[in-house]
Amino acid sequence: MTRRRWTLRRTLVVGTACVVAGGFLVTGATTVVALQSFVYERLDAQVLEGLEFAAGRSGEGAPDDARTPDPTDERPTPAPRAGTLQVVLDGDGDVVSSQYVTPTGAELVLTDEQIDTVEAADLAPRTPTTITLADLGAFRVAADTGGGTTVVAGLPLEEVTATTSALTVILVAVAGGSLVVVVIALSVFVRRTLRPLDRVADVAQRVAARPLSEGAVDIPDRVAPADVDAHAEVGRVGASLNTLLGHIEAALAARHRSEERLRRFIADASHELRTPLASIRGYAQLSLGEAAPMTPTQERSFDRIAAESERMASLVDDLLLLARLDAGQPLRREPVSLALLAIDAVSDAHAADPTRDWRLDISEEQIEVVGDENRLRQVILNLLRNARTHTPQGTIVTTRLARDGDVAVLEVEDDGPGIDPAIREVLFERFVRGDSSRNRDAGSTGLGLSIAQAIVGAHGGSIGVRSAPGRTVFSVRLPL
């Protein structure tokens, strides 16, 4: 399954939206990182101020054998701020005091696990470091040593995290909403901008849908003047398309005039040649019918003149028929029984060449079409003559007639050597012979299949061929 390619409109909208989204992402990430760095700097400054405060308190003295300040010590000291973490260690690393002031102002004593985490942090002097304490969360702490005492002070990272998280959410929401607005605006803008290109494409599609292979061709479709602007890319495409259509129309008109002249020439020449050919054939037969003595050479010459004049007369008749069909000469329109035509044609073929096995397969006898009986008979005879001419003796040739919905299907099948694939595509063109791929028992003008195709086309039908070694089928489909 092939992936469906995107339209230019979708590509422009999605591509631009991706660029804008990338800009939003870079801007948002830079803003969050900058704010986080700024907030950390402010927090580190506050941690160092708290360290100075804690060092001042511890310098006033504290009991040596207590992990917390002596409650009986009534010396006035400033109260620590909410959220402050303070730990005092003596020179031996023993805890002198520890406390954490909750946001509500309550003072908690650190547990042994929390104190061990602080001691294991290996804090550098007056260098803020991030640690995580069990049940309390992440803190930014710093240590200072003086007078044999180490003081550790810190502040929670909760506010920093909350600030950066809130900013991230705000940026994501704003960027998402802005991206939606950008996509909608881009869709409208690109749609309006590409309307001229759509109109140019519509003109190209209408022209492409016209049959240009034969007959008189008129191409009235052109790009509108509003979409032809030499200063715009789409305008240049529209102008170029108009120029191209003009050239194509002129070329097709010249081709049609040439074809008409050729058809008239063939028709006139064929018509004019019929009389002298008839005269030549008549004089040859008259000479052969006389009892006057002739030399063997004269007798053979008259025989050849009669045979070749008859062959040339048949060729002239075929050319004249093709010229009339090409000119659109109307055919007779009357009910024709294809079953009777098939029976007569197979009988004639068997009488003309009993060396082949001629078979007939008719599914039903009441198969009629509207057309010219003589021309339709000629189609069947040409197909059977083609099988007789291009297959060896003993070939089985089967003529089938059946109904397929509202279409009559006539098939002529043989088990001969088949048609050379090199000429299969041009088999119905004029003067094309299959002699290179089949045995040739008699001469062929190469017009039989062309005449059959022209007659079937004039009746609104179609003719085709399927061929492989050992099986060749010519199929004629005519509307009932």
LOBAZA-207523 format. One record per residue (C-alpha): chain; x, y, z. Coordinates in steps of 0.02 Angstrom, whole numbers. Example, Ala and Ser with C-alpha at 12.3 -4.5 7.8 and 13.67 -1.06 7.14 Angstrom:
<nodes>
{c->A X->615 Y->-225 Z->390}
{c->A X->684 Y->-53 Z->357}
</nodes>
This chain:
<nodes>
{c->A X->0 Y->0 Z->0}
{c->A X->75 Y->165 Z->-54}
{c->A X->73 Y->314 Z->62}
{c->A X->-36 Y->456 Z->2}
{c->A X->67 Y->608 Z->-42}
{c->A X->25 Y->772 Z->43}
{c->A X->-46 Y->918 Z->-53}
{c->A X->52 Y->1079 Z->-68}
{c->A X->-73 Y->1166 Z->46}
{c->A X->-53 Y->1037 Z->184}
{c->A X->136 Y->1036 Z->164}
{c->A X->146 Y->1225 Z->183}
{c->A X->30 Y->1231 Z->334}
{c->A X->110 Y->1084 Z->424}
{c->A X->288 Y->1139 Z->382}
{c->A X->259 Y->1318 Z->440}
{c->A X->169 Y->1257 Z->596}
{c->A X->317 Y->1145 Z->637}
{c->A X->437 Y->1291 Z->618}
{c->A X->329 Y->1400 Z->730}
{c->A X->311 Y->1259 Z->856}
{c->A X->501 Y->1239 Z->856}
{c->A X->519 Y->1426 Z->888}
{c->A X->395 Y->1415 Z->1032}
{c->A X->489 Y->1265 Z->1103}
{c->A X->659 Y->1350 Z->1095}
{c->A X->589 Y->1511 Z->1168}
{c->A X->497 Y->1421 Z->1308}
{c->A X->645 Y->1310 Z->1352}
{c->A X->763 Y->1460 Z->1354}
{c->A X->642 Y->1559 Z->1464}
{c->A X->621 Y->1416 Z->1588}
{c->A X->809 Y->1386 Z->1598}
{c->A X->845 Y->1572 Z->1619}
{c->A X->713 Y->1591 Z->1754}
{c->A X->772 Y->1435 Z->1843}
{c->A X->951 Y->1500 Z->1841}
{c->A X->894 Y->1668 Z->1907}
{c->A X->788 Y->1590 Z->2045}
{c->A X->931 Y->1476 Z->2094}
{c->A X->1048 Y->1624 Z->2108}
{c->A X->923 Y->1714 Z->2219}
{c->A X->899 Y->1558 Z->2323}
{c->A X->1087 Y->1531 Z->2340}
{c->A X->1104 Y->1710 Z->2400}
{c->A X->968 Y->1679 Z->2528}
{c->A X->1052 Y->1516 Z->2581}
{c->A X->1216 Y->1609 Z->2612}
{c->A X->1123 Y->1742 Z->2711}
{c->A X->1042 Y->1605 Z->2812}
{c->A X->1214 Y->1528 Z->2837}
{c->A X->1278 Y->1692 Z->2907}
{c->A X->1126 Y->1699 Z->3021}
{c->A X->1150 Y->1518 Z->3079}
{c->A X->1337 Y->1545 Z->3105}
{c->A X->1297 Y->1699 Z->3212}
{c->A X->1180 Y->1599 Z->3322}
{c->A X->1299 Y->1454 Z->3342}
{c->A X->1444 Y->1571 Z->3384}
{c->A X->1355 Y->1630 Z->3541}
{c->A X->1380 Y->1459 Z->3619}
{c->A X->1284 Y->1300 Z->3631}
{c->A X->1289 Y->1150 Z->3744}
{c->A X->1416 Y->1020 Z->3692}
{c->A X->1315 Y->865 Z->3737}
{c->A X->1148 Y->905 Z->3655}
{c->A X->1089 Y->878 Z->3478}
{c->A X->971 Y->1026 Z->3498}
{c->A X->989 Y->1195 Z->3583}
{c->A X->964 Y->1193 Z->3771}
{c->A X->787 Y->1249 Z->3807}
{c->A X->848 Y->1327 Z->3971}
{c->A X->965 Y->1441 Z->3878}
{c->A X->869 Y->1606 Z->3883}
{c->A X->993 Y->1713 Z->3789}
{c->A X->902 Y->1818 Z->3661}
{c->A X->929 Y->1757 Z->3481}
{c->A X->837 Y->1805 Z->3322}
{c->A X->706 Y->1679 Z->3263}
{c->A X->748 Y->1586 Z->3103}
{c->A X->637 Y->1612 Z->2950}
{c->A X->506 Y->1486 Z->2898}
{c->A X->573 Y->1342 Z->2794}
{c->A X->750 Y->1362 Z->2862}
{c->A X->859 Y->1209 Z->2888}
{c->A X->1001 Y->1224 Z->3015}
{c->A X->1127 Y->1095 Z->3074}
{c->A X->1275 Y->1130 Z->3188}
{c->A X->1420 Y->1006 Z->3201}
{c->A X->1569 Y->1012 Z->3319}
{c->A X->1748 Y->979 Z->3270}
{c->A X->1726 Y->791 Z->3292}
{c->A X->1575 Y->790 Z->3175}
{c->A X->1450 Y->765 Z->3314}
{c->A X->1286 Y->855 Z->3300}
{c->A X->1270 Y->1002 Z->3416}
{c->A X->1098 Y->1057 Z->3357}
{c->A X->978 Y->1027 Z->3213}
{c->A X->811 Y->1100 Z->3167}
{c->A X->693 Y->1130 Z->3023}
{c->A X->566 Y->1269 Z->3032}
{c->A X->408 Y->1220 Z->2939}
{c->A X->312 Y->1348 Z->2835}
{c->A X->189 Y->1362 Z->2981}
{c->A X->330 Y->1411 Z->3100}
{c->A X->344 Y->1246 Z->3193}
{c->A X->521 Y->1186 Z->3231}
{c->A X->564 Y->1005 Z->3196}
{c->A X->718 Y->910 Z->3250}
{c->A X->802 Y->816 Z->3109}
{c->A X->804 Y->628 Z->3119}
{c->A X->963 Y->529 Z->3120}
{c->A X->934 Y->477 Z->2939}
{c->A X->913 Y->657 Z->2885}
{c->A X->1070 Y->710 Z->2981}
{c->A X->1168 Y->568 Z->2902}
{c->A X->1115 Y->632 Z->2731}
{c->A X->1179 Y->805 Z->2774}
{c->A X->1344 Y->738 Z->2839}
{c->A X->1366 Y->626 Z->2686}
{c->A X->1343 Y->771 Z->2566}
{c->A X->1527 Y->823 Z->2585}
{c->A X->1485 Y->1007 Z->2574}
{c->A X->1617 Y->1127 Z->2512}
{c->A X->1637 Y->1289 Z->2613}
{c->A X->1505 Y->1419 Z->2569}
{c->A X->1455 Y->1328 Z->2410}
{c->A X->1268 Y->1296 Z->2392}
{c->A X->1227 Y->1115 Z->2350}
{c->A X->1063 Y->1023 Z->2321}
{c->A X->1021 Y->876 Z->2436}
{c->A X->862 Y->776 Z->2465}
{c->A X->806 Y->737 Z->2641}
{c->A X->684 Y->599 Z->2679}
{c->A X->508 Y->661 Z->2716}
{c->A X->562 Y->842 Z->2689}
{c->A X->608 Y->851 Z->2505}
{c->A X->747 Y->940 Z->2412}
{c->A X->850 Y->1079 Z->2493}
{c->A X->983 Y->1199 Z->2438}
{c->A X->1114 Y->1197 Z->2578}
{c->A X->1284 Y->1274 Z->2613}
{c->A X->1411 Y->1246 Z->2753}
{c->A X->1538 Y->1356 Z->2842}
{c->A X->1670 Y->1307 Z->2968}
{c->A X->1738 Y->1423 Z->3102}
{c->A X->1800 Y->1407 Z->3281}
{c->A X->1796 Y->1217 Z->3273}
{c->A X->1612 Y->1217 Z->3227}
{c->A X->1530 Y->1178 Z->3061}
{c->A X->1366 Y->1261 Z->3024}
{c->A X->1251 Y->1197 Z->2886}
{c->A X->1104 Y->1305 Z->2830}
{c->A X->981 Y->1281 Z->2687}
{c->A X->814 Y->1324 Z->2610}
{c->A X->689 Y->1210 Z->2521}
{c->A X->680 Y->1202 Z->2331}
{c->A X->492 Y->1190 Z->2335}
{c->A X->464 Y->1372 Z->2285}
{c->A X->591 Y->1360 Z->2144}
{c->A X->510 Y->1202 Z->2078}
{c->A X->336 Y->1275 Z->2095}
{c->A X->389 Y->1435 Z->2005}
{c->A X->472 Y->1345 Z->1859}
{c->A X->329 Y->1219 Z->1847}
{c->A X->200 Y->1358 Z->1844}
{c->A X->298 Y->1451 Z->1712}
{c->A X->315 Y->1292 Z->1608}
{c->A X->128 Y->1261 Z->1616}
{c->A X->92 Y->1442 Z->1568}
{c->A X->214 Y->1436 Z->1422}
{c->A X->144 Y->1270 Z->1360}
{c->A X->-34 Y->1335 Z->1369}
{c->A X->8 Y->1499 Z->1284}
{c->A X->115 Y->1414 Z->1151}
{c->A X->-19 Y->1282 Z->1119}
{c->A X->-156 Y->1411 Z->1100}
{c->A X->-46 Y->1520 Z->992}
{c->A X->-1 Y->1370 Z->884}
{c->A X->-185 Y->1330 Z->857}
{c->A X->-217 Y->1510 Z->806}
{c->A X->-65 Y->1506 Z->691}
{c->A X->-122 Y->1345 Z->607}
{c->A X->-298 Y->1413 Z->578}
{c->A X->-229 Y->1578 Z->511}
{c->A X->-104 Y->1485 Z->402}
{c->A X->-240 Y->1372 Z->332}
{c->A X->-348 Y->1520 Z->284}
{c->A X->-201 Y->1619 Z->215}
{c->A X->-127 Y->1475 Z->114}
{c->A X->-299 Y->1427 Z->47}
{c->A X->-330 Y->1604 Z->-13}
{c->A X->-153 Y->1619 Z->-82}
{c->A X->-163 Y->1455 Z->-179}
{c->A X->-332 Y->1488 Z->-258}
{c->A X->-252 Y->1548 Z->-421}
{c->A X->-149 Y->1388 Z->-427}
{c->A X->-307 Y->1285 Z->-400}
{c->A X->-389 Y->1373 Z->-545}
{c->A X->-238 Y->1341 Z->-656}
{c->A X->-241 Y->1157 Z->-604}
{c->A X->-428 Y->1147 Z->-645}
{c->A X->-392 Y->1211 Z->-821}
{c->A X->-253 Y->1082 Z->-842}
{c->A X->-368 Y->942 Z->-781}
{c->A X->-508 Y->992 Z->-900}
{c->A X->-387 Y->994 Z->-1046}
{c->A X->-312 Y->827 Z->-992}
{c->A X->-487 Y->749 Z->-991}
{c->A X->-516 Y->794 Z->-1174}
{c->A X->-483 Y->660 Z->-1306}
{c->A X->-342 Y->727 Z->-1414}
{c->A X->-290 Y->572 Z->-1509}
{c->A X->-399 Y->592 Z->-1664}
{c->A X->-526 Y->700 Z->-1753}
{c->A X->-551 Y->886 Z->-1745}
{c->A X->-496 Y->951 Z->-1575}
{c->A X->-546 Y->1117 Z->-1500}
{c->A X->-469 Y->1174 Z->-1335}
{c->A X->-570 Y->1324 Z->-1274}
{c->A X->-506 Y->1312 Z->-1095}
{c->A X->-382 Y->1446 Z->-1046}
{c->A X->-317 Y->1518 Z->-883}
{c->A X->-414 Y->1676 Z->-837}
{c->A X->-324 Y->1843 Z->-862}
{c->A X->-334 Y->1875 Z->-674}
{c->A X->-221 Y->1724 Z->-647}
{c->A X->-94 Y->1773 Z->-780}
{c->A X->34 Y->1889 Z->-702}
{c->A X->214 Y->1892 Z->-761}
{c->A X->270 Y->1957 Z->-590}
{c->A X->199 Y->1810 Z->-491}
{c->A X->252 Y->1629 Z->-492}
{c->A X->75 Y->1562 Z->-517}
{c->A X->44 Y->1694 Z->-649}
{c->A X->196 Y->1637 Z->-747}
{c->A X->133 Y->1457 Z->-738}
{c->A X->-38 Y->1514 Z->-801}
{c->A X->38 Y->1614 Z->-944}
{c->A X->150 Y->1468 Z->-993}
{c->A X->0 Y->1349 Z->-989}
{c->A X->-100 Y->1465 Z->-1103}
{c->A X->45 Y->1474 Z->-1224}
{c->A X->66 Y->1285 Z->-1221}
{c->A X->-121 Y->1258 Z->-1252}
{c->A X->-113 Y->1376 Z->-1399}
{c->A X->32 Y->1279 Z->-1475}
{c->A X->-56 Y->1113 Z->-1444}
{c->A X->-217 Y->1175 Z->-1523}
{c->A X->-123 Y->1237 Z->-1676}
{c->A X->-27 Y->1073 Z->-1692}
{c->A X->-187 Y->969 Z->-1675}
{c->A X->-275 Y->1077 Z->-1804}
{c->A X->-129 Y->1053 Z->-1924}
{c->A X->-132 Y->865 Z->-1891}
{c->A X->-319 Y->859 Z->-1923}
{c->A X->-301 Y->954 Z->-2087}
{c->A X->-163 Y->835 Z->-2140}
{c->A X->-269 Y->683 Z->-2095}
{c->A X->-417 Y->753 Z->-2191}
{c->A X->-310 Y->783 Z->-2345}
{c->A X->-239 Y->607 Z->-2331}
{c->A X->-413 Y->532 Z->-2313}
{c->A X->-477 Y->627 Z->-2463}
{c->A X->-325 Y->574 Z->-2563}
{c->A X->-347 Y->391 Z->-2516}
{c->A X->-534 Y->397 Z->-2553}
{c->A X->-510 Y->486 Z->-2718}
{c->A X->-364 Y->375 Z->-2770}
{c->A X->-457 Y->217 Z->-2721}
{c->A X->-611 Y->272 Z->-2814}
{c->A X->-513 Y->319 Z->-2970}
{c->A X->-413 Y->157 Z->-2968}
{c->A X->-564 Y->44 Z->-2966}
{c->A X->-608 Y->77 Z->-3149}
{c->A X->-436 Y->44 Z->-3225}
{c->A X->-412 Y->-108 Z->-3114}
{c->A X->-577 Y->-177 Z->-3172}
{c->A X->-525 Y->-147 Z->-3351}
{c->A X->-357 Y->-233 Z->-3326}
{c->A X->-440 Y->-382 Z->-3243}
{c->A X->-571 Y->-391 Z->-3382}
{c->A X->-444 Y->-385 Z->-3522}
{c->A X->-338 Y->-517 Z->-3436}
{c->A X->-488 Y->-633 Z->-3418}
{c->A X->-539 Y->-596 Z->-3598}
{c->A X->-366 Y->-641 Z->-3661}
{c->A X->-365 Y->-801 Z->-3559}
{c->A X->-539 Y->-846 Z->-3621}
{c->A X->-493 Y->-837 Z->-3804}
{c->A X->-443 Y->-995 Z->-3894}
{c->A X->-295 Y->-908 Z->-3975}
{c->A X->-132 Y->-1001 Z->-3949}
{c->A X->-13 Y->-928 Z->-3817}
{c->A X->160 Y->-969 Z->-3762}
{c->A X->178 Y->-1033 Z->-3583}
{c->A X->257 Y->-868 Z->-3535}
{c->A X->110 Y->-769 Z->-3603}
{c->A X->-17 Y->-881 Z->-3519}
{c->A X->73 Y->-867 Z->-3351}
{c->A X->88 Y->-679 Z->-3372}
{c->A X->-99 Y->-660 Z->-3403}
{c->A X->-134 Y->-772 Z->-3252}
{c->A X->-24 Y->-662 Z->-3142}
{c->A X->-102 Y->-503 Z->-3212}
{c->A X->-276 Y->-568 Z->-3171}
{c->A X->-225 Y->-624 Z->-2995}
{c->A X->-130 Y->-466 Z->-2950}
{c->A X->-265 Y->-354 Z->-3021}
{c->A X->-393 Y->-445 Z->-2915}
{c->A X->-282 Y->-429 Z->-2762}
{c->A X->-253 Y->-244 Z->-2798}
{c->A X->-440 Y->-217 Z->-2823}
{c->A X->-471 Y->-296 Z->-2651}
{c->A X->-339 Y->-182 Z->-2574}
{c->A X->-417 Y->-30 Z->-2656}
{c->A X->-589 Y->-80 Z->-2591}
{c->A X->-518 Y->-98 Z->-2415}
{c->A X->-434 Y->72 Z->-2424}
{c->A X->-593 Y->153 Z->-2487}
{c->A X->-694 Y->73 Z->-2347}
{c->A X->-570 Y->135 Z->-2216}
{c->A X->-574 Y->310 Z->-2289}
{c->A X->-764 Y->311 Z->-2281}
{c->A X->-765 Y->247 Z->-2102}
{c->A X->-635 Y->375 Z->-2051}
{c->A X->-741 Y->511 Z->-2129}
{c->A X->-887 Y->456 Z->-2019}
{c->A X->-996 Y->389 Z->-2158}
{c->A X->-1157 Y->328 Z->-2075}
{c->A X->-1192 Y->142 Z->-2077}
{c->A X->-1358 Y->56 Z->-2093}
{c->A X->-1449 Y->33 Z->-1928}
{c->A X->-1558 Y->-123 Z->-1922}
{c->A X->-1575 Y->-275 Z->-1808}
{c->A X->-1441 Y->-403 Z->-1845}
{c->A X->-1432 Y->-581 Z->-1778}
{c->A X->-1252 Y->-615 Z->-1730}
{c->A X->-1290 Y->-801 Z->-1713}
{c->A X->-1338 Y->-815 Z->-1896}
{c->A X->-1185 Y->-716 Z->-1949}
{c->A X->-1071 Y->-828 Z->-1846}
{c->A X->-1150 Y->-987 Z->-1919}
{c->A X->-1130 Y->-924 Z->-2098}
{c->A X->-952 Y->-864 Z->-2070}
{c->A X->-894 Y->-1028 Z->-1992}
{c->A X->-978 Y->-1126 Z->-2132}
{c->A X->-890 Y->-1020 Z->-2264}
{c->A X->-723 Y->-1039 Z->-2176}
{c->A X->-743 Y->-1228 Z->-2169}
{c->A X->-785 Y->-1234 Z->-2353}
{c->A X->-638 Y->-1123 Z->-2398}
{c->A X->-511 Y->-1218 Z->-2292}
{c->A X->-556 Y->-1392 Z->-2228}
{c->A X->-377 Y->-1421 Z->-2166}
{c->A X->-420 Y->-1332 Z->-2002}
{c->A X->-544 Y->-1382 Z->-1868}
{c->A X->-679 Y->-1247 Z->-1868}
{c->A X->-791 Y->-1252 Z->-1714}
{c->A X->-942 Y->-1150 Z->-1659}
{c->A X->-1002 Y->-1119 Z->-1482}
{c->A X->-1161 Y->-1013 Z->-1463}
{c->A X->-1236 Y->-996 Z->-1290}
{c->A X->-1404 Y->-933 Z->-1356}
{c->A X->-1472 Y->-896 Z->-1528}
{c->A X->-1570 Y->-738 Z->-1487}
{c->A X->-1424 Y->-618 Z->-1480}
{c->A X->-1457 Y->-466 Z->-1588}
{c->A X->-1375 Y->-298 Z->-1609}
{c->A X->-1421 Y->-143 Z->-1709}
{c->A X->-1303 Y->-109 Z->-1853}
{c->A X->-1248 Y->-145 Z->-2030}
{c->A X->-1264 Y->-330 Z->-2066}
{c->A X->-1139 Y->-332 Z->-2210}
{c->A X->-1006 Y->-239 Z->-2110}
{c->A X->-1029 Y->-349 Z->-1956}
{c->A X->-1017 Y->-502 Z->-2066}
{c->A X->-854 Y->-431 Z->-2135}
{c->A X->-786 Y->-416 Z->-1956}
{c->A X->-815 Y->-601 Z->-1921}
{c->A X->-747 Y->-653 Z->-2091}
{c->A X->-590 Y->-547 Z->-2066}
{c->A X->-557 Y->-627 Z->-1895}
{c->A X->-581 Y->-803 Z->-1966}
{c->A X->-474 Y->-761 Z->-2118}
{c->A X->-340 Y->-695 Z->-2001}
{c->A X->-341 Y->-861 Z->-1907}
{c->A X->-332 Y->-959 Z->-2072}
{c->A X->-191 Y->-851 Z->-2139}
{c->A X->-79 Y->-851 Z->-1987}
{c->A X->-99 Y->-1025 Z->-1913}
{c->A X->-35 Y->-1194 Z->-1975}
{c->A X->-145 Y->-1332 Z->-2040}
{c->A X->-236 Y->-1434 Z->-1909}
{c->A X->-264 Y->-1283 Z->-1797}
{c->A X->-426 Y->-1282 Z->-1697}
{c->A X->-519 Y->-1118 Z->-1723}
{c->A X->-669 Y->-1092 Z->-1608}
{c->A X->-798 Y->-954 Z->-1632}
{c->A X->-897 Y->-914 Z->-1473}
{c->A X->-1048 Y->-803 Z->-1451}
{c->A X->-1119 Y->-759 Z->-1281}
{c->A X->-1210 Y->-622 Z->-1186}
{c->A X->-1123 Y->-521 Z->-1050}
{c->A X->-1255 Y->-409 Z->-971}
{c->A X->-1309 Y->-286 Z->-1105}
{c->A X->-1160 Y->-327 Z->-1216}
{c->A X->-1139 Y->-463 Z->-1348}
{c->A X->-968 Y->-546 Z->-1342}
{c->A X->-900 Y->-632 Z->-1498}
{c->A X->-733 Y->-723 Z->-1480}
{c->A X->-624 Y->-808 Z->-1609}
{c->A X->-497 Y->-922 Z->-1525}
{c->A X->-360 Y->-1029 Z->-1602}
{c->A X->-226 Y->-1141 Z->-1530}
{c->A X->-92 Y->-1080 Z->-1649}
{c->A X->83 Y->-1018 Z->-1607}
{c->A X->22 Y->-848 Z->-1541}
{c->A X->65 Y->-669 Z->-1583}
{c->A X->237 Y->-593 Z->-1565}
{c->A X->231 Y->-476 Z->-1412}
{c->A X->331 Y->-349 Z->-1513}
{c->A X->182 Y->-316 Z->-1629}
{c->A X->38 Y->-351 Z->-1510}
{c->A X->18 Y->-169 Z->-1462}
{c->A X->10 Y->-111 Z->-1644}
{c->A X->-84 Y->-260 Z->-1713}
{c->A X->-239 Y->-158 Z->-1761}
{c->A X->-141 Y->-24 Z->-1852}
{c->A X->-143 Y->-21 Z->-2040}
{c->A X->-23 Y->-127 Z->-2142}
{c->A X->37 Y->-220 Z->-1987}
{c->A X->66 Y->-405 Z->-2019}
{c->A X->99 Y->-546 Z->-1899}
{c->A X->203 Y->-645 Z->-2023}
{c->A X->359 Y->-636 Z->-1915}
{c->A X->273 Y->-733 Z->-1776}
{c->A X->154 Y->-848 Z->-1872}
{c->A X->163 Y->-961 Z->-2021}
{c->A X->105 Y->-877 Z->-2180}
{c->A X->6 Y->-977 Z->-2303}
{c->A X->-67 Y->-834 Z->-2405}
{c->A X->-36 Y->-652 Z->-2439}
{c->A X->-102 Y->-521 Z->-2317}
{c->A X->-126 Y->-335 Z->-2345}
{c->A X->-119 Y->-296 Z->-2159}
{c->A X->-287 Y->-205 Z->-2167}
{c->A X->-406 Y->-340 Z->-2107}
{c->A X->-393 Y->-304 Z->-1921}
{c->A X->-392 Y->-116 Z->-1952}
{c->A X->-555 Y->-132 Z->-2047}
{c->A X->-629 Y->-242 Z->-1910}
{c->A X->-582 Y->-114 Z->-1777}
{c->A X->-653 Y->30 Z->-1878}
{c->A X->-819 Y->-62 Z->-1908}
{c->A X->-836 Y->-114 Z->-1725}
{c->A X->-795 Y->63 Z->-1668}
{c->A X->-927 Y->134 Z->-1786}
{c->A X->-1053 Y->20 Z->-1699}
{c->A X->-1003 Y->84 Z->-1527}
{c->A X->-909 Y->-74 Z->-1479}
{c->A X->-730 Y->-127 Z->-1446}
{c->A X->-610 Y->-260 Z->-1506}
{c->A X->-459 Y->-331 Z->-1417}
{c->A X->-339 Y->-476 Z->-1418}
{c->A X->-260 Y->-591 Z->-1289}
{c->A X->-118 Y->-702 Z->-1349}
{c->A X->3 Y->-830 Z->-1282}
{c->A X->89 Y->-978 Z->-1363}
{c->A X->-49 Y->-1105 Z->-1396}
{c->A X->-195 Y->-985 Z->-1369}
{c->A X->-246 Y->-825 Z->-1458}
{c->A X->-416 Y->-746 Z->-1429}
{c->A X->-491 Y->-599 Z->-1525}
{c->A X->-638 Y->-528 Z->-1429}
{c->A X->-773 Y->-414 Z->-1502}
{c->A X->-896 Y->-327 Z->-1385}
{c->A X->-1051 Y->-245 Z->-1458}
{c->A X->-1197 Y->-163 Z->-1367}
{c->A X->-1357 Y->-264 Z->-1381}
</nodes>
